[in-house]
Amino acid sequence: MKYENTKDSIFLTRLRSVRYSLKKEKYIDEVNKLTYQITKEG
């Protein structure tokens, strides 16, 4: 599904939001551009 006003996918937008929150709380670390690793806190 996509938003009405833009071509952005609702799923991808929510996924990016969750990824940002997990990184902010230090639950995941970015290993490289497409790979993330769960931290001890996560």
PDBQT receptor file of N, H, CA, C and O in Angstrom, charges set to zero:
ATOM      1  N   MET A   1       0.846  -1.179   0.000  1.00  0.00    +0.000 N 
ATOM      2  CA  MET A   1       0.000   0.000   0.000  1.00  0.00    +0.000 C 
ATOM      3  C   MET A   1       0.893   1.244   0.000  1.00  0.00    +0.000 C 
ATOM      4  O   MET A   1       2.003   1.240   0.532  1.00  0.00    +0.000 OA
ATOM      5  N   LYS A   2       0.382   2.280  -0.600  1.00  0.00    +0.000 N 
ATOM      6  H   LYS A   2      -0.520   2.283  -1.032  1.00  0.00    +0.000 HD
ATOM      7  CA  LYS A   2       1.124   3.531  -0.682  1.00  0.00    +0.000 C 
ATOM      8  C   LYS A   2       0.269   4.666  -0.119  1.00  0.00    +0.000 C 
ATOM      9  O   LYS A   2      -0.960   4.598  -0.104  1.00  0.00    +0.000 OA
ATOM     10  N   TYR A   3       0.953   5.699   0.339  1.00  0.00    +0.000 N 
ATOM     11  H   TYR A   3       1.951   5.754   0.328  1.00  0.00    +0.000 HD
ATOM     12  CA  TYR A   3       0.238   6.888   0.788  1.00  0.00    +0.000 C 
ATOM     13  C   TYR A   3      -0.435   7.560  -0.397  1.00  0.00    +0.000 C 
ATOM     14  O   TYR A   3       0.047   7.463  -1.526  1.00  0.00    +0.000 OA
ATOM     15  N   GLU A   4      -1.540   8.237  -0.149  1.00  0.00    +0.000 N 
ATOM     16  H   GLU A   4      -1.931   8.317   0.768  1.00  0.00    +0.000 HD
ATOM     17  CA  GLU A   4      -2.284   8.888  -1.232  1.00  0.00    +0.000 C 
ATOM     18  C   GLU A   4      -1.496  10.029  -1.872  1.00  0.00    +0.000 C 
ATOM     19  O   GLU A   4      -1.497  10.172  -3.095  1.00  0.00    +0.000 OA
ATOM     20  N   ASN A   5      -0.828  10.838  -1.059  1.00  0.00    +0.000 N 
ATOM     21  H   ASN A   5      -0.828  10.723  -0.066  1.00  0.00    +0.000 HD
ATOM     22  CA  ASN A   5      -0.174  12.050  -1.563  1.00  0.00    +0.000 C 
ATOM     23  C   ASN A   5       1.227  11.803  -2.120  1.00  0.00    +0.000 C 
ATOM     24  O   ASN A   5       1.744  12.625  -2.877  1.00  0.00    +0.000 OA
ATOM     25  N   THR A   6       1.840  10.690  -1.757  1.00  0.00    +0.000 N 
ATOM     26  H   THR A   6       1.421  10.022  -1.142  1.00  0.00    +0.000 HD
ATOM     27  CA  THR A   6       3.199  10.408  -2.225  1.00  0.00    +0.000 C 
ATOM     28  C   THR A   6       3.270   8.988  -2.760  1.00  0.00    +0.000 C 
ATOM     29  O   THR A   6       2.307   8.227  -2.667  1.00  0.00    +0.000 OA
ATOM     30  N   LYS A   7       4.400   8.647  -3.309  1.00  0.00    +0.000 N 
ATOM     31  H   LYS A   7       5.182   9.266  -3.384  1.00  0.00    +0.000 HD
ATOM     32  CA  LYS A   7       4.594   7.302  -3.819  1.00  0.00    +0.000 C 
ATOM     33  C   LYS A   7       5.271   6.401  -2.800  1.00  0.00    +0.000 C 
ATOM     34  O   LYS A   7       5.602   5.255  -3.107  1.00  0.00    +0.000 OA
ATOM     35  N   ASP A   8       5.483   6.914  -1.581  1.00  0.00    +0.000 N 
ATOM     36  H   ASP A   8       5.215   7.844  -1.332  1.00  0.00    +0.000 HD
ATOM     37  CA  ASP A   8       6.154   6.138  -0.541  1.00  0.00    +0.000 C 
ATOM     38  C   ASP A   8       5.291   4.982  -0.067  1.00  0.00    +0.000 C 
ATOM     39  O   ASP A   8       4.078   5.113   0.095  1.00  0.00    +0.000 OA
ATOM     40  N   SER A   9       5.936   3.860   0.149  1.00  0.00    +0.000 N 
ATOM     41  H   SER A   9       6.922   3.754   0.017  1.00  0.00    +0.000 HD
ATOM     42  CA  SER A   9       5.260   2.681   0.672  1.00  0.00    +0.000 C 
ATOM     43  C   SER A   9       5.044   2.846   2.176  1.00  0.00    +0.000 C 
ATOM     44  O   SER A   9       5.951   3.260   2.898  1.00  0.00    +0.000 OA
ATOM     45  N   ILE A  10       3.852   2.523   2.639  1.00  0.00    +0.000 N 
ATOM     46  H   ILE A  10       3.114   2.187   2.053  1.00  0.00    +0.000 HD
ATOM     47  CA  ILE A  10       3.538   2.609   4.068  1.00  0.00    +0.000 C 
ATOM     48  C   ILE A  10       4.429   1.653   4.850  1.00  0.00    +0.000 C 
ATOM     49  O   ILE A  10       4.929   2.010   5.917  1.00  0.00    +0.000 OA
ATOM     50  N   PHE A  11       4.633   0.450   4.337  1.00  0.00    +0.000 N 
ATOM     51  H   PHE A  11       4.227   0.161   3.471  1.00  0.00    +0.000 HD
ATOM     52  CA  PHE A  11       5.464  -0.543   5.004  1.00  0.00    +0.000 C 
ATOM     53  C   PHE A  11       6.899  -0.048   5.180  1.00  0.00    +0.000 C 
ATOM     54  O   PHE A  11       7.455  -0.137   6.275  1.00  0.00    +0.000 OA
ATOM     55  N   LEU A  12       7.497   0.469   4.111  1.00  0.00    +0.000 N 
ATOM     56  H   LEU A  12       7.046   0.541   3.222  1.00  0.00    +0.000 HD
ATOM     57  CA  LEU A  12       8.885   0.943   4.195  1.00  0.00    +0.000 C 
ATOM     58  C   LEU A  12       9.027   2.131   5.131  1.00  0.00    +0.000 C 
ATOM     59  O   LEU A  12      10.021   2.237   5.848  1.00  0.00    +0.000 OA
ATOM     60  N   THR A  13       8.056   3.015   5.132  1.00  0.00    +0.000 N 
ATOM     61  H   THR A  13       7.249   2.928   4.550  1.00  0.00    +0.000 HD
ATOM     62  CA  THR A  13       8.090   4.163   6.023  1.00  0.00    +0.000 C 
ATOM     63  C   THR A  13       8.061   3.718   7.477  1.00  0.00    +0.000 C 
ATOM     64  O   THR A  13       8.809   4.243   8.302  1.00  0.00    +0.000 OA
ATOM     65  N   ARG A  14       7.213   2.765   7.794  1.00  0.00    +0.000 N 
ATOM     66  H   ARG A  14       6.606   2.339   7.123  1.00  0.00    +0.000 HD
ATOM     67  CA  ARG A  14       7.133   2.258   9.166  1.00  0.00    +0.000 C 
ATOM     68  C   ARG A  14       8.393   1.487   9.551  1.00  0.00    +0.000 C 
ATOM     69  O   ARG A  14       8.863   1.573  10.685  1.00  0.00    +0.000 OA
ATOM     70  N   LEU A  15       8.929   0.742   8.603  1.00  0.00    +0.000 N 
ATOM     71  H   LEU A  15       8.547   0.672   7.681  1.00  0.00    +0.000 HD
ATOM     72  CA  LEU A  15      10.157  -0.011   8.852  1.00  0.00    +0.000 C 
ATOM     73  C   LEU A  15      11.317   0.938   9.165  1.00  0.00    +0.000 C 
ATOM     74  O   LEU A  15      12.083   0.690  10.096  1.00  0.00    +0.000 OA
ATOM     75  N   ARG A  16      11.449   2.002   8.407  1.00  0.00    +0.000 N 
ATOM     76  H   ARG A  16      10.827   2.204   7.651  1.00  0.00    +0.000 HD
ATOM     77  CA  ARG A  16      12.502   2.990   8.659  1.00  0.00    +0.000 C 
ATOM     78  C   ARG A  16      12.326   3.643  10.024  1.00  0.00    +0.000 C 
ATOM     79  O   ARG A  16      13.309   3.902  10.718  1.00  0.00    +0.000 OA
ATOM     80  N   SER A  17      11.107   3.907  10.406  1.00  0.00    +0.000 N 
ATOM     81  H   SER A  17      10.308   3.697   9.842  1.00  0.00    +0.000 HD
ATOM     82  CA  SER A  17      10.828   4.516  11.698  1.00  0.00    +0.000 C 
ATOM     83  C   SER A  17      11.252   3.595  12.849  1.00  0.00    +0.000 C 
ATOM     84  O   SER A  17      11.868   4.040  13.817  1.00  0.00    +0.000 OA
ATOM     85  N   VAL A  18      10.920   2.334  12.730  1.00  0.00    +0.000 N 
ATOM     86  H   VAL A  18      10.419   1.973  11.943  1.00  0.00    +0.000 HD
ATOM     87  CA  VAL A  18      11.295   1.360  13.763  1.00  0.00    +0.000 C 
ATOM     88  C   VAL A  18      12.812   1.208  13.824  1.00  0.00    +0.000 C 
ATOM     89  O   VAL A  18      13.391   1.171  14.909  1.00  0.00    +0.000 OA
ATOM     90  N   ARG A  19      13.452   1.121  12.667  1.00  0.00    +0.000 N 
ATOM     91  H   ARG A  19      12.981   1.151  11.785  1.00  0.00    +0.000 HD
ATOM     92  CA  ARG A  19      14.914   0.996  12.622  1.00  0.00    +0.000 C 
ATOM     93  C   ARG A  19      15.566   2.200  13.285  1.00  0.00    +0.000 C 
ATOM     94  O   ARG A  19      16.523   2.034  14.041  1.00  0.00    +0.000 OA
ATOM     95  N   TYR A  20      15.081   3.393  13.028  1.00  0.00    +0.000 N 
ATOM     96  H   TYR A  20      14.303   3.528  12.414  1.00  0.00    +0.000 HD
ATOM     97  CA  TYR A  20      15.612   4.600  13.640  1.00  0.00    +0.000 C 
ATOM     98  C   TYR A  20      15.460   4.551  15.162  1.00  0.00    +0.000 C 
ATOM     99  O   TYR A  20      16.392   4.888  15.891  1.00  0.00    +0.000 OA
ATOM    100  N   SER A  21      14.304   4.139  15.631  1.00  0.00    +0.000 N 
ATOM    101  H   SER A  21      13.547   3.866  15.038  1.00  0.00    +0.000 HD
ATOM    102  CA  SER A  21      14.057   4.057  17.074  1.00  0.00    +0.000 C 
ATOM    103  C   SER A  21      14.972   3.040  17.743  1.00  0.00    +0.000 C 
ATOM    104  O   SER A  21      15.504   3.299  18.822  1.00  0.00    +0.000 OA
ATOM    105  N   LEU A  22      15.156   1.892  17.113  1.00  0.00    +0.000 N 
ATOM    106  H   LEU A  22      14.724   1.682  16.236  1.00  0.00    +0.000 HD
ATOM    107  CA  LEU A  22      16.036   0.859  17.672  1.00  0.00    +0.000 C 
ATOM    108  C   LEU A  22      17.485   1.338  17.716  1.00  0.00    +0.000 C 
ATOM    109  O   LEU A  22      18.194   1.062  18.684  1.00  0.00    +0.000 OA
ATOM    110  N   LYS A  23      17.931   2.041  16.694  1.00  0.00    +0.000 N 
ATOM    111  H   LYS A  23      17.355   2.265  15.908  1.00  0.00    +0.000 HD
ATOM    112  CA  LYS A  23      19.296   2.576  16.696  1.00  0.00    +0.000 C 
ATOM    113  C   LYS A  23      19.452   3.656  17.763  1.00  0.00    +0.000 C 
ATOM    114  O   LYS A  23      20.472   3.706  18.451  1.00  0.00    +0.000 OA
ATOM    115  N   LYS A  24      18.464   4.505  17.902  1.00  0.00    +0.000 N 
ATOM    116  H   LYS A  24      17.635   4.464  17.343  1.00  0.00    +0.000 HD
ATOM    117  CA  LYS A  24      18.508   5.594  18.880  1.00  0.00    +0.000 C 
ATOM    118  C   LYS A  24      18.621   5.049  20.300  1.00  0.00    +0.000 C 
ATOM    119  O   LYS A  24      19.352   5.601  21.121  1.00  0.00    +0.000 OA
ATOM    120  N   GLU A  25      17.905   3.977  20.589  1.00  0.00    +0.000 N 
ATOM    121  H   GLU A  25      17.311   3.528  19.921  1.00  0.00    +0.000 HD
ATOM    122  CA  GLU A  25      17.933   3.373  21.926  1.00  0.00    +0.000 C 
ATOM    123  C   GLU A  25      19.091   2.394  22.101  1.00  0.00    +0.000 C 
ATOM    124  O   GLU A  25      19.233   1.768  23.151  1.00  0.00    +0.000 OA
ATOM    125  N   LYS A  26      19.924   2.269  21.052  1.00  0.00    +0.000 N 
ATOM    126  H   LYS A  26      19.809   2.778  20.199  1.00  0.00    +0.000 HD
ATOM    127  CA  LYS A  26      21.101   1.396  21.052  1.00  0.00    +0.000 C 
ATOM    128  C   LYS A  26      20.742  -0.081  21.212  1.00  0.00    +0.000 C 
ATOM    129  O   LYS A  26      21.477  -0.838  21.845  1.00  0.00    +0.000 OA
ATOM    130  N   TYR A  27      19.606  -0.488  20.633  1.00  0.00    +0.000 N 
ATOM    131  H   TYR A  27      19.009   0.127  20.118  1.00  0.00    +0.000 HD
ATOM    132  CA  TYR A  27      19.203  -1.889  20.617  1.00  0.00    +0.000 C 
ATOM    133  C   TYR A  27      19.778  -2.620  19.413  1.00  0.00    +0.000 C 
ATOM    134  O   TYR A  27      19.886  -3.847  19.413  1.00  0.00    +0.000 OA
ATOM    135  N   ILE A  28      20.153  -1.847  18.371  1.00  0.00    +0.000 N 
ATOM    136  H   ILE A  28      20.065  -0.851  18.371  1.00  0.00    +0.000 HD
ATOM    137  CA  ILE A  28      20.812  -2.439  17.209  1.00  0.00    +0.000 C 
ATOM    138  C   ILE A  28      21.970  -1.538  16.799  1.00  0.00    +0.000 C 
ATOM    139  O   ILE A  28      21.955  -0.334  17.056  1.00  0.00    +0.000 OA
ATOM    140  N   ASP A  29      22.972  -2.137  16.159  1.00  0.00    +0.000 N 
ATOM    141  H   ASP A  29      22.984  -3.115  15.951  1.00  0.00    +0.000 HD
ATOM    142  CA  ASP A  29      24.096  -1.404  15.575  1.00  0.00    +0.000 C 
ATOM    143  C   ASP A  29      24.094  -1.646  14.077  1.00  0.00    +0.000 C 
ATOM    144  O   ASP A  29      23.747  -2.728  13.606  1.00  0.00    +0.000 OA
ATOM    145  N   GLU A  30      24.489  -0.619  13.339  1.00  0.00    +0.000 N 
ATOM    146  H   GLU A  30      24.771   0.260  13.722  1.00  0.00    +0.000 HD
ATOM    147  CA  GLU A  30      24.591  -0.755  11.892  1.00  0.00    +0.000 C 
ATOM    148  C   GLU A  30      25.970  -1.313  11.548  1.00  0.00    +0.000 C 
ATOM    149  O   GLU A  30      26.986  -0.661  11.788  1.00  0.00    +0.000 OA
ATOM    150  N   VAL A  31      26.003  -2.518  10.988  1.00  0.00    +0.000 N 
ATOM    151  H   VAL A  31      25.178  -3.048  10.793  1.00  0.00    +0.000 HD
ATOM    152  CA  VAL A  31      27.261  -3.162  10.602  1.00  0.00    +0.000 C 
ATOM    153  C   VAL A  31      27.738  -2.573   9.275  1.00  0.00    +0.000 C 
ATOM    154  O   VAL A  31      28.904  -2.201   9.143  1.00  0.00    +0.000 OA
ATOM    155  N   ASN A  32      26.853  -2.488   8.306  1.00  0.00    +0.000 N 
ATOM    156  H   ASN A  32      25.906  -2.790   8.413  1.00  0.00    +0.000 HD
ATOM    157  CA  ASN A  32      27.098  -1.779   7.050  1.00  0.00    +0.000 C 
ATOM    158  C   ASN A  32      25.758  -1.251   6.560  1.00  0.00    +0.000 C 
ATOM    159  O   ASN A  32      24.778  -1.263   7.304  1.00  0.00    +0.000 OA
ATOM    160  N   LYS A  33      25.708  -0.797   5.342  1.00  0.00    +0.000 N 
ATOM    161  H   LYS A  33      26.505  -0.787   4.738  1.00  0.00    +0.000 HD
ATOM    162  CA  LYS A  33      24.511  -0.103   4.851  1.00  0.00    +0.000 C 
ATOM    163  C   LYS A  33      23.223  -0.931   4.975  1.00  0.00    +0.000 C 
ATOM    164  O   LYS A  33      22.162  -0.376   5.260  1.00  0.00    +0.000 OA
ATOM    165  N   LEU A  34      23.304  -2.228   4.767  1.00  0.00    +0.000 N 
ATOM    166  H   LEU A  34      24.166  -2.678   4.536  1.00  0.00    +0.000 HD
ATOM    167  CA  LEU A  34      22.092  -3.060   4.768  1.00  0.00    +0.000 C 
ATOM    168  C   LEU A  34      22.072  -4.109   5.871  1.00  0.00    +0.000 C 
ATOM    169  O   LEU A  34      21.185  -4.962   5.888  1.00  0.00    +0.000 OA
ATOM    170  N   THR A  35      23.027  -4.065   6.787  1.00  0.00    +0.000 N 
ATOM    171  H   THR A  35      23.748  -3.372   6.773  1.00  0.00    +0.000 HD
ATOM    172  CA  THR A  35      23.122  -5.100   7.816  1.00  0.00    +0.000 C 
ATOM    173  C   THR A  35      23.133  -4.463   9.198  1.00  0.00    +0.000 C 
ATOM    174  O   THR A  35      23.843  -3.489   9.450  1.00  0.00    +0.000 OA
ATOM    175  N   TYR A  36      22.335  -5.034  10.081  1.00  0.00    +0.000 N 
ATOM    176  H   TYR A  36      21.758  -5.825   9.877  1.00  0.00    +0.000 HD
ATOM    177  CA  TYR A  36      22.254  -4.555  11.447  1.00  0.00    +0.000 C 
ATOM    178  C   TYR A  36      22.463  -5.732  12.392  1.00  0.00    +0.000 C 
ATOM    179  O   TYR A  36      22.151  -6.877  12.065  1.00  0.00    +0.000 OA
ATOM    180  N   GLN A  37      22.999  -5.422  13.576  1.00  0.00    +0.000 N 
ATOM    181  H   GLN A  37      23.252  -4.492  13.842  1.00  0.00    +0.000 HD
ATOM    182  CA  GLN A  37      23.243  -6.460  14.562  1.00  0.00    +0.000 C 
ATOM    183  C   GLN A  37      22.593  -6.055  15.876  1.00  0.00    +0.000 C 
ATOM    184  O   GLN A  37      22.675  -4.898  16.289  1.00  0.00    +0.000 OA
ATOM    185  N   ILE A  38      21.952  -7.004  16.525  1.00  0.00    +0.000 N 
ATOM    186  H   ILE A  38      21.885  -7.944  16.190  1.00  0.00    +0.000 HD
ATOM    187  CA  ILE A  38      21.326  -6.759  17.815  1.00  0.00    +0.000 C 
ATOM    188  C   ILE A  38      22.422  -6.594  18.857  1.00  0.00    +0.000 C 
ATOM    189  O   ILE A  38      23.377  -7.369  18.890  1.00  0.00    +0.000 OA
ATOM    190  N   THR A  39      22.282  -5.579  19.711  1.00  0.00    +0.000 N 
ATOM    191  H   THR A  39      21.506  -4.949  19.684  1.00  0.00    +0.000 HD
ATOM    192  CA  THR A  39      23.263  -5.355  20.772  1.00  0.00    +0.000 C 
ATOM    193  C   THR A  39      22.876  -6.160  22.013  1.00  0.00    +0.000 C 
ATOM    194  O   THR A  39      21.835  -6.816  22.033  1.00  0.00    +0.000 OA
ATOM    195  N   LYS A  40      23.709  -6.107  23.035  1.00  0.00    +0.000 N 
ATOM    196  H   LYS A  40      24.555  -5.574  23.019  1.00  0.00    +0.000 HD
ATOM    197  CA  LYS A  40      23.395  -6.803  24.291  1.00  0.00    +0.000 C 
ATOM    198  C   LYS A  40      22.129  -6.237  24.922  1.00  0.00    +0.000 C 
ATOM    199  O   LYS A  40      21.342  -6.980  25.510  1.00  0.00    +0.000 OA
ATOM    200  N   GLU A  41      21.929  -4.925  24.805  1.00  0.00    +0.000 N 
ATOM    201  H   GLU A  41      22.568  -4.322  24.328  1.00  0.00    +0.000 HD
ATOM    202  CA  GLU A  41      20.725  -4.300  25.346  1.00  0.00    +0.000 C 
ATOM    203  C   GLU A  41      19.478  -4.754  24.598  1.00  0.00    +0.000 C 
ATOM    204  O   GLU A  41      18.386  -4.821  25.162  1.00  0.00    +0.000 OA
ATOM    205  N   GLY A  42      19.659  -5.061  23.330  1.00  0.00    +0.000 N 
ATOM    206  H   GLY A  42      20.546  -5.007  22.871  1.00  0.00    +0.000 HD
ATOM    207  CA  GLY A  42      18.541  -5.478  22.480  1.00  0.00    +0.000 C 
ATOM    208  C   GLY A  42      18.216  -6.918  22.685  1.00  0.00    +0.000 C 
ATOM    209  O   GLY A  42      17.300  -7.440  22.050  1.00  0.00    +0.000 OA
TER     210      GLY A  42
